[in-house]
Amino acid sequence: QVQLVESGGGLVQPGGSLRLSCVAAGSIFSINTLGWYRQAPGKQRELVATITRGYITNYEDSVKGRFTISGDIAKNTVYLQMNSLKLEDTAVYYCYVHTSWPVNDYWGQGTQVTVSS
């Protein structure tokens, strides 16, 4: 059984920083993409950033230049460094893993990020 374990969420003031971490535990193979999504109250879950096996990154427009995704495919880990946080970044952040064989999507349980003064 695969479990994605997230850590690093919390409360931070606007302009502050947080670093999220996620490790995929269990029998997981052929990781193709690692990433982070978020869901704010009353809104749909949205992509924040992804990184592929070839270390190609993709970011949602509102976080470009502020967030940095990194990962280690061999260690089944992914990180999200979040700088210059804004009130609108408040959400539950979910770790995401996509495997190519077999094709599967895995999700973490979510970690709360609250940006408030």
C-alpha positions in Angstrom: 0.0 0.0 0.0 1.3 3.4 -0.9 1.1 6.4 1.4 2.1 9.9 0.8 3.1 11.6 4.0 3.2 15.4 3.9 4.7 17.9 6.4 5.6 21.5 6.7 2.3 23.3 6.7 1.4 25.9 9.2 0.5 29.6 9.9 2.6 32.3 8.5 2.4 36.1 8.0 2.1 37.6 4.5 5.5 37.8 2.9 6.8 34.8 4.9 8.0 31.4 3.8 7.2 27.8 4.3 8.6 24.6 2.9 6.4 21.6 2.3 7.8 18.0 2.1 6.2 14.8 0.9 7.6 11.3 0.9 5.9 8.4 -0.8 6.1 5.3 1.4 5.4 1.8 0.3 5.8 -0.1 -3.0 5.7 2.5 -5.6 7.4 2.2 -9.0 7.7 4.1 -12.2 7.1 7.5 -10.8 6.5 9.9 -13.7 5.4 13.1 -12.1 5.5 14.5 -8.6 3.5 17.6 -7.6 1.5 19.8 -5.4 -2.2 20.8 -5.6 -4.2 23.0 -3.3 -7.8 23.6 -2.4 -9.1 26.8 -0.8 -12.4 26.9 1.0 -15.3 27.0 -1.5 -13.0 26.5 -4.5 -11.9 23.6 -6.7 -8.6 21.8 -6.2 -6.0 23.4 -8.5 -2.5 22.6 -9.6 0.3 24.5 -7.9 3.4 22.9 -9.4 4.7 19.7 -10.9 8.1 18.1 -11.6 8.6 15.2 -14.0 11.1 12.4 -14.0 13.2 14.5 -16.3 13.0 17.3 -13.8 10.9 19.5 -16.0 8.8 21.8 -13.8 5.5 23.5 -14.3 3.9 26.2 -12.2 0.5 27.8 -11.9 0.8 31.4 -13.0 0.1 33.0 -9.6 3.0 31.2 -7.9 5.6 31.6 -10.6 8.7 33.4 -9.2 7.6 32.7 -5.6 7.3 28.9 -5.3 9.9 26.4 -6.2 9.3 22.7 -6.6 12.1 20.2 -6.3 12.2 16.4 -6.0 14.2 13.3 -5.8 12.6 10.6 -7.9 14.9 7.9 -6.5 13.9 8.8 -2.9 10.2 9.3 -3.8 10.3 12.8 -2.3 9.0 16.1 -3.4 9.3 19.6 -1.8 7.7 22.9 -2.3 9.5 26.0 -1.2 7.0 28.8 -0.8 8.3 32.4 -0.5 6.5 35.8 -0.5 3.3 34.1 0.7 0.1 36.0 0.1 -3.3 35.8 1.8 -4.7 34.0 -1.3 -2.2 31.2 -0.9 -4.2 30.0 2.1 -5.4 26.5 1.3 -5.0 22.8 2.0 -2.0 21.6 0.0 -2.0 18.1 -1.4 1.0 16.0 -2.5 0.5 14.2 -5.8 2.3 11.3 -7.5 1.6 9.9 -10.9 3.0 6.5 -11.9 3.3 5.3 -15.5 3.4 1.5 -14.9 0.9 0.7 -13.7 -0.9 4.0 -14.3 -2.0 5.3 -11.0 -2.5 8.6 -9.2 -1.8 8.9 -5.5 -2.7 11.7 -3.1 -1.5 12.8 0.3 -3.9 13.6 3.1 -3.3 17.3 2.8 -1.5 19.9 4.9 -3.0 23.2 5.9 -1.2 26.4 4.9 -2.7 29.6 6.4 -1.4 33.0 5.5 -2.7 35.6 7.9 -1.6 38.8 9.7 
